[in-house]
């Protein structure tokens, strides 16, 4: 095994690090050194000193979920009075608001709701594309695709094909947590997708021509070695397909969850981001997770390997339910990027540059508070739901006139 100095030289020379070398660097390299190494990798890939961001809306179309992951504070069981499904009209309204602030896509993810068949998603995607032809749908993480495959009894590639035909543009990398089955069993998320199943959805999506993102939620029950194993599994699929556009990592948010515990520190976040930049040598883009870490650590991320500030969030429901949610609108994100010495540019889901900050081009409403999926206490059931067959007893009852 090389010394830390030897490993640092290897990273500086642009050579790939092995699993053992990554574990050694992650455990023993001083934080400042890890940051400098990650920043060096970032600078080789992005020498132009630009930091990008996207204006989009993070919509959670339903909170009803049968998966019951123990780290999740967002879901409600089938039949819960607090369960909701958003109506098509509510979603159109959210898209109108997104477009008004310069937004170009919806990031749409939700619970595994047994009462929403594949045809509901297809009709929704078609309706959105008919009204907003150039608006993009970055939707349905791998476990949701697997849920739809089980519900419809169609193989995963067929589900992906049907969703693409209806208007799906890209798959978000949610639900990866840690891609090691020992950890997934402890988090009660092994049933929704094993590590192999998650990675296979991404392989199929890439083969079908979609680009996707990859994520890691750390800070629950995993070891440092398992974090590295997660990164190596992503690096392996990226070697095969080249289909991942970006990697995003965030820390587990423990409030109101069954698993409970405490949140990882900001220092752990920066070290984890830095080692990800070093290990994921075949990923172009790493996002800063300011929604969980706050603007200040988000800004520091730009010195620890990140080259993208992620999304100008207009809405957030999932980490807010678990006790964390910072808010920055476009002006605030741009201020953080520019103060760190970079130029700020708007991008699309493929990381193509769309232009300068939109608030400098035209007047846009300032968004100083994040919206929620539903107003508190709104228990309305969308009109169109009665056209779709429900699977659960509670769903069938709710749809009987
Ligand atoms: S993380 Fe997703 S799949 Fe798991 S319980 Fe929450 S909503 Fe359901």
Boltz pocket constraint, residues with backbone or C-beta under 6 A from the ligand:
constraints:
  - pocket:
      binder: B
      contacts: [[A, 63], [A, 65], [A, 66], [A, 67], [A, 68], [A, 69], [A, 72], [A, 73], [A, 74], [A, 75], [A, 110], [A, 111], [A, 112], [A, 143], [A, 189], [A, 192]]
      max_distance: 6.0
